[in-house]
Amino acid sequence: MSARNKARGRELENEVVAAATNAGLTAHRIFGSGAYKNQLGDDYASDVVVEGLRIECKRRKSGFKLLYDAFDQDDSDVVCVRSDRMPRMYLMREDVFLHLIKQNKEREVEVI
């Protein structure tokens, strides 16, 4: 992987952490973006952790156009995708994700 591609990936990870932090959530990048999980354990898996959820960040110049088009089709909040013989995946826009995480966090506080 080129140095620029690594930098672009790190930029996305930092953007995710900043967006979550600005929304009042706990978030941090994982040292080495998960590259050391085999040596250091599961605490070092994934790229970013937001409120305990592991997030794998992927950035492509235009590789996700199909997904963006699906969101724009009916101004959807969530897009469900599945390959043959694979489980469904639900993708959502950042504002929906942050809203759901904040809502869950507030419910946990109410229970305590």
N, C-alpha and C positions, 0 to 999 in steps of 0.2 A: 504494500500500500504506500502510495506516495506521501510525502510530508504534507502536501496541500490537502489531500483527502483526509488525513488524520486531523488536520487543523479544522476542516469543515465539519467533521464529526464532533470534535470537541466544541466547536461553536454552537452546534445544535444542542448538545448536552447542557452547555451553559445557559442557552435560551430557555430550555425546559426548567432548569433549576430556578432561574430568575422569574419565570412566569408563575411557578408554584409558590415561591417565596413572596412575590408581590401579592398573591391571593391569600396570604396568611397561612400557608401550609409549610410543613417541615419538608425540606428537600436537600439532597446533596449528590454530588457526582461520586462515582466509585473510582478509587485509585486504579489507574491503568485501564479504565473502561472495561473491566471484567477479564482482562488478559491474564490476571494472576489468580483466578478462582481455583485452578487445580493445585497451586502451591499454598494459597492462603485460606481456602475454604469458601463456602457459599456466601459468606458476608461480602465477598468481593466479586460476586457474579452480577451481571447486568451492567448498564451504563449509568443509570440514575435511579435513586430511590426517592419516591414522593409518598409521604405518610405510610411508609412500610411497603408500598407497592413497587416492585422492580420494573423498571422501564428500559427496554432496549431501543436505542435511538438509531434510526436509519435515515440517511440523507442521500438523495439522488437528484441529479440535475432535472430530469423529466421522467424518471422511472415510475412514478406513481400517478401519472396523468389519468389513467383509468379510474383510480380511486377518487381523485378530485372531481372528475366528471360525474361520478356516481353521486357524490354529495351535492353537486350543483343541479343535478337532474330535477329534483323536487325540493331543493333547499333542505335536504335531510339532515337530521342531527346524528344519526347512526347509520353506518353502512355495514351490512353483513356479507362476508365473502367466504367461499369454501372451494377448495380444490377437490377433485374426485378422491374418495377414500381418505379424506382428512377432516378434522373437526372444523366447525364454523368458527369464524373470528368476527368480532364486532369492533368496528373502528368508529371513533367519534372525534369531533372537532375539539380543539383545546378548551374552548369556553365551556362546552358540555362536560368534559372530563373534570375540569377544575370545580365546576358547580357540583357535580356528583360527589367528589372527594370532600369538598367543604361541607356539604349536606350530611354526609356520613360522619364526619368529624364532629359536627354539632350534635348529632344524635348520640354519639358516644359520650359527649360531655353531659348531656341531659340525663343519661342513665346513671352516671356516677354520682 
